[in-house]
Amino acid sequence: MKTNIYFDNAATTPVRKEVYDEILPYFMQYYGNASSIYTIARESKKALEKAREQVAKALNANIDEIYFTAGGSESDNFALKGIAEAMGKKGKHIITTQIEHHAILHTCEYLQQRGFEITYLPVDEYGKISLEELKNAIRKDTILISVMFANNEIGTIQPIKEIGAIAKEKGVYFHTDAVQAVGHVKIDVKEMNIDLLSLSGHKICAPKGIGAIYIKKGVAINPLIHGGAQEKRRRAGTENIADIVGLGKAIELANEEIEQNVTKVSALRDKLINGILEKIPYSKLNGHPTDRLPGNCNISFEFIEGESMLLLLDSKGIAASSGSACTSGSLDPSHVLLAIGLPHEKAHGSLRMTLEHYNTEKEVDIVLEELPAIVSKLRDMSPLYETFLKQQK
Ligand SMILES: *Cc1c(COP(=O)(O)O)cnc(C)c1O
């Protein structure tokens, strides 16, 4: 029997059945424009505001602090460019980290070309920033700190509450890209002193192309998309009601189930990690041993290429991801793995498997069965491994 195991949930997730069912009526039945006044449009408006409430509740935000966007990338762009424009007169310095998603890093590069100065905080071997270094980086002209909640590659969770406290004390806005954390880590924007937070639907079993941003009341920010008066004039465009409904439902479910899912998924993750480290020599866990996303397993295997591992796993019906970016046409290994200090060759030989609540122990067992043989096979073909073995003698 051909297996079909999806262990790449940090890349995207399938839409949940409950979410799919909730969305369907908004295509053909309730298709009204939420800005119109007749009955059918009021259904759309009602659905829009219900979803806003669901998102707000999951973050402990106020309902009027949630704005819908077309995904995590847009929310990140909105936060950075919007704050930069609104606050550019006060200062032009932004602090972020070396391990952010490209939606943050490439936006920072764009702002750099437009006269902003960016400090990229380094991380330790586990992928954590230093609070001391953050404090020291803050200047009179610092307008924004943007630190991701949890990393998409190695799963490391940052000390968000402590960062929020520092930002508050210094009077600097704090944005966090929480795309990977939402639904997997408890978030309370009030307790954590978060001013802006990005999230995305397709990482929590809602559709792709829908996301949201939390903007604390009173934060000065310019819109990214100009046009109609939707989203309190902060994000123009006729609302994508169907997907917004899906996002609302998905975040509500994820939050209701968070405790049981964290327990279940972390147990699967630990079984996978420990099994691999036990069965496969010259393998090493990347990321933090405990402060990591419940579903994240990222391991480097010496002497082999991540890409070839992915192909052999795929031939067994297993979908995973690697830390090398050859598929995207670049020979550079992941900037995150380099930032935690991995040399190029180890970064290239890394494998990321990310689990969700619907994954099973049986699937973990199958991967633990297949992976050692795949690694052995590739090492047998590896000149690096041959040299290493010769040196051992
Ligand atoms: C996936 C992801 C994004 C981008 O979200 P999209 O909805 O795909 O645009 C941003 N940041 C992180 C950490 C992500 O994992």
PDBQT file of the ligand as one rigid body, heavy atoms in Angstrom, charges set to zero:
ROOT
HETATM    1  C1  LIG A 401       3.843  31.089   6.110  1.00  0.00    +0.000 C 
HETATM    2  C2  LIG A 401       4.462  32.207   6.871  1.00  0.00    +0.000 A 
HETATM    3  C3  LIG A 401       4.302  33.540   6.462  1.00  0.00    +0.000 A 
HETATM    4  C4  LIG A 401       3.576  33.916   5.198  1.00  0.00    +0.000 C 
HETATM    5  O1  LIG A 401       2.199  33.696   5.302  1.00  0.00    +0.000 OA
HETATM    6  P1  LIG A 401       1.331  33.594   3.941  1.00  0.00    +0.000 P 
HETATM    7  O2  LIG A 401      -0.076  33.509   4.429  1.00  0.00    +0.000 OA
HETATM    8  O3  LIG A 401       1.792  32.363   3.245  1.00  0.00    +0.000 OA
HETATM    9  O4  LIG A 401       1.593  34.826   3.172  1.00  0.00    +0.000 OA
HETATM   10  C5  LIG A 401       4.870  34.533   7.235  1.00  0.00    +0.000 A 
HETATM   11  N1  LIG A 401       5.577  34.236   8.345  1.00  0.00    +0.000 NA
HETATM   12  C6  LIG A 401       5.738  32.980   8.771  1.00  0.00    +0.000 A 
HETATM   13  C7  LIG A 401       6.503  32.720  10.022  1.00  0.00    +0.000 C 
HETATM   14  C8  LIG A 401       5.210  31.921   8.044  1.00  0.00    +0.000 A 
HETATM   15  O5  LIG A 401       5.402  30.669   8.454  1.00  0.00    +0.000 OA
ENDROOT
TORSDOF 0
